[in-house]
Amino acid sequence: MGHLFDFHDAGGQGGGHGDHGGGDHGAYGFKGVGSGKVTHSDTTLPTFHFPLFSPLALATFFAAIGGYGLMTSLGFAMSDGSSVTASVIAALITSYAVTYFAWKVMRGSIGTSTIRLEDLVGRTGEVLTSIPAGGVGEIAVRTGTERYLGLAREESGGEIARGAGVTVKELSGTTLIVSETKHENQRGGS
């Protein structure tokens, strides 16, 4: 049946419906050397599609046919055929307007706390689990009001101690490439 929300799949995430293209593909691993690929894509906002068979659209449509039918036959003294035609057209327009208004209200109430990894580049954070030489540790980075915990490597392959401040330099798949900041106890960026 109909849906009040239809989300457009930009491809690359969530299974989708066939190949929609889009998305960037890159080598996975440190400095582009690794086994596999990572894919990410831009997400798009939901778009409105008139849900003719949704309960809201059907209830509005049939109620409007009755109301417009009374107005056109009694108020404007139209013949039965003209009254039905005008009522159906007006009811379709009313049903569309009501469902569009409901969609706008519902869409405005949807929030997200999604952090895009690209937004972390240039941010400062703190090492939670030491980064060994040539290895991976865990860092915490703040972006806006959100805190992101993720895997990180030192950009030149060195080690960074727990509690040290770091700056995110680039991404390698979902691993953050960081360098140690020279300021002590620096936490989170904005």
Steps between C-alpha positions, in 0.01 A plus 500: 500500500607865524774644715512839661881496469696365208872514556722509194786248505813671373673163463783347696324472837211311647452238231307723263298394200742417222798699387432871531859602445638781710740459786873524516724197498847499651772264604473371853781493751786720609624731220273321250668164547266229617275216404161620388313818428291739698195666349309802622242718335317822554155469650209694365204646681166325466280622217122519502307253287121525515385193697158451337421182693616609845231517771542878531465557125199266468316646800560854377398409144167337593408765757580774250292334226199509731557859604570630151210294364257674735646842417489450123157336479314709760706819515577541129201301367722293268370190324596163648770429239660843532478486879677160519773611256568825684487325840751230400743756359470724806529198734823385328650846540393517865631149572835590342523824701416330832749214452771743384443715810514189725822390327660843557405491869633145545820568304576797723489276806765257373845552648830325461817470698696360209862607490660509158859384521605776260391753765763366741799603286671795669333435838693434816442212736650283771658155484295254708699186416870548426599491136799265468768554233354374172176403677153624574357658814175672593431873519208723596423800280226757559317662210229743597307335782585144394791288621651246261706202617705338227811314398806708423858466374785746536570657159868403483452162670627616840344445840283732707437451873159479664363844596701688235330759285477426127385671182320303229696547177318270256292186463602155385173315463343532843835536678602852600858602421620730778802693621580588858432858599764683697251650748452299819152388604335636188156347472245511217470758230208706387 
